[in-house]
Amino acid sequence: LISDAIKVQNLFPTLVIRMINIGETSGTLEEQFHFLAAHFGKKLDAISDNLGKIIEPVVIGTIGAMFAIIIMGLMLPVYDLVSQMGKG
């Protein structure tokens, strides 16, 4: 049986092994695979949504830091020039 071969490998979660075993014994293996594909598809969508929510603030912070560096690079020479004129 496929489920026995998969169980030996310790590669798949127990849900997959159980669903394959049920599909083999009841003759509905194709339906079980469709269920597993839908289940793991939903899981993957949830993970990718969460990953996007985590990465978004990091990207915004990085862009903000780059913008601040550019503005400082433009404004510091002007500030130095104005401070030198005030002294002289």
KEKE-3310 file (N, C-alpha, C; in steps of 0.2 Angstrom, whole numbers, plus 5000, padded with zeros to 4 digits):
npx = (5004:5002:5001:5008:5021:5024:5023:5034:5044:5044:5042:5030:5016:5005:4992:4992:4996:4986:4974:4977:4978:4964:4958:4964:4958:4944:4942:4942:4953:4957:4948:4952:4965:4962:4955:4967:4975:4967:4967:4981:4983:4975:4982:4995:4991:4987:4999:5007:5000:5002:5016:5018:5012:5021:5033:5031:5031:5045:5050:5045:5051:5065:5065:5061:5073:5082:5078:5079:5093:5096:5090:5097:5110:5108:5104:5114:5126:5120:5116:5129:5134:5126:5128:5142:5141:5135:5144:5154)
npy = (4994:5011:5021:5014:5013:5027:5030:5024:5033:5045:5058:5065:5073:5067:5068:5067:5054:5047:5051:5046:5032:5030:5033:5023:5011:5014:5016:5029:5037:5047:5057:5060:5064:5076:5083:5085:5093:5104:5108:5110:5120:5130:5132:5136:5148:5156:5157:5164:5176:5180:5181:5192:5202:5203:5207:5219:5231:5230:5233:5246:5253:5252:5259:5271:5274:5275:5286:5296:5296:5301:5314:5320:5320:5329:5341:5343:5350:5362:5367:5367:5378:5389:5390:5393:5406:5413:5414:5422)
npz = (5000:4997:5008:5018:5013:5013:5026:5032:5027:5035:5030:5027:5034:5047:5043:5029:5028:5034:5026:5014:5017:5021:5009:5001:5007:5006:4992:4987:4983:4974:4977:4990:4988:4981:4991:5000:4992:4991:5005:5008:4999:5004:5016:5011:5005:5016:5023:5014:5014:5027:5027:5018:5025:5035:5029:5023:5032:5034:5022:5020:5030:5026:5014:5019:5027:5017:5010:5020:5021:5009:5009:5020:5014:5005:5012:5022:5017:5013:5026:5032:5024:5027:5041:5041:5034:5044:5054:5049)
capx = (5000:5005:5002:5013:5027:5025:5024:5041:5049:5044:5042:5024:5012:5001:4986:4992:4996:4979:4970:4979:4976:4957:4957:4965:4953:4937:4942:4941:4960:4957:4945:4957:4970:4959:4955:4973:4977:4964:4969:4987:4983:4973:4988:5000:4989:4988:5007:5010:4997:5006:5023:5017:5011:5028:5038:5029:5034:5052:5052:5044:5057:5071:5064:5061:5079:5086:5075:5082:5100:5097:5088:5103:5115:5106:5103:5119:5130:5117:5117:5136:5135:5122:5132:5148:5139:5133:5150:5158)
capy = (5000:5018:5024:5010:5016:5034:5030:5022:5038:5050:5064:5068:5074:5061:5070:5065:5047:5045:5052:5041:5026:5030:5033:5016:5006:5015:5017:5036:5040:5053:5062:5061:5069:5083:5086:5087:5098:5110:5109:5113:5126:5136:5134:5140:5155:5159:5158:5169:5182:5182:5183:5199:5207:5204:5210:5226:5236:5230:5237:5253:5256:5252:5264:5277:5275:5277:5293:5300:5297:5306:5321:5322:5321:5336:5346:5345:5355:5368:5369:5370:5384:5394:5391:5397:5413:5416:5415:5427)
capz = (5000:4997:5014:5022:5010:5015:5033:5033:5026:5040:5026:5026:5040:5048:5040:5023:5028:5036:5021:5009:5020:5020:5001:4998:5010:5004:4985:4985:4984:4970:4981:4996:4985:4980:4998:5002:4988:4993:5011:5008:4995:5008:5020:5008:5004:5023:5025:5009:5016:5033:5025:5015:5030:5039:5025:5021:5037:5034:5016:5021:5034:5022:5009:5023:5029:5011:5009:5025:5020:5003:5011:5024:5010:5001:5017:5026:5014:5014:5033:5033:5021:5031:5047:5039:5033:5050:5058:5045)
cpx = (5004:5006:5007:5020:5029:5026:5031:5046:5049:5045:5036:5020:5007:4994:4986:4992:4989:4974:4971:4977:4968:4955:4958:4960:4946:4937:4941:4948:4960:4954:4949:4962:4968:4958:4961:4976:4974:4966:4976:4988:4981:4979:4993:4998:4989:4995:5009:5007:5001:5013:5023:5016:5017:5033:5037:5032:5042:5054:5051:5049:5063:5070:5064:5069:5084:5084:5078:5089:5101:5095:5094:5109:5114:5106:5109:5124:5127:5117:5124:5137:5132:5126:5138:5147:5138:5139:5154:5155)
cpy = (5006:5021:5020:5012:5023:5034:5028:5028:5044:5057:5068:5068:5068:5062:5067:5057:5044:5045:5047:5034:5025:5030:5026:5011:5007:5016:5024:5040:5046:5059:5065:5066:5076:5087:5089:5093:5105:5113:5113:5119:5132:5137:5138:5147:5159:5161:5164:5176:5185:5185:5190:5204:5208:5208:5217:5231:5236:5234:5244:5256:5257:5258:5271:5279:5278:5284:5298:5301:5302:5313:5324:5324:5328:5342:5348:5350:5362:5371:5371:5377:5390:5395:5394:5404:5416:5418:5421:5433)
cpz = (5000:5004:5019:5019:5013:5022:5035:5032:5031:5036:5026:5033:5041:5045:5033:5023:5029:5030:5015:5011:5019:5013:4998:5001:5007:4996:4983:4986:4980:4974:4987:4994:4984:4986:5001:4999:4990:5000:5012:5004:5000:5013:5017:5007:5011:5024:5020:5011:5022:5031:5022:5020:5035:5035:5023:5026:5036:5027:5016:5025:5031:5017:5013:5025:5023:5009:5014:5024:5014:5005:5015:5019:5006:5006:5021:5023:5014:5021:5034:5030:5025:5037:5046:5038:5039:5055:5055:5044)
residu = (LEU:ILE:SER:ASP:ALA:ILE:LYS:VAL:GLN:ASN:LEU:PHE:PRO:THR:LEU:VAL:ILE:ARG:MET:ILE:ASN:ILE:GLY:GLU:THR:SER:GLY:THR:LEU:GLU:GLU:GLN:PHE:HIS:PHE:LEU:ALA:ALA:HIS:PHE:GLY:LYS:LYS:LEU:ASP:ALA:ILE:SER:ASP:ASN:LEU:GLY:LYS:ILE:ILE:GLU:PRO:VAL:VAL:ILE:GLY:THR:ILE:GLY:ALA:MET:PHE:ALA:ILE:ILE:ILE:MET:GLY:LEU:MET:LEU:PRO:VAL:TYR:ASP:LEU:VAL:SER:GLN:MET:GLY:LYS:GLY)
# end
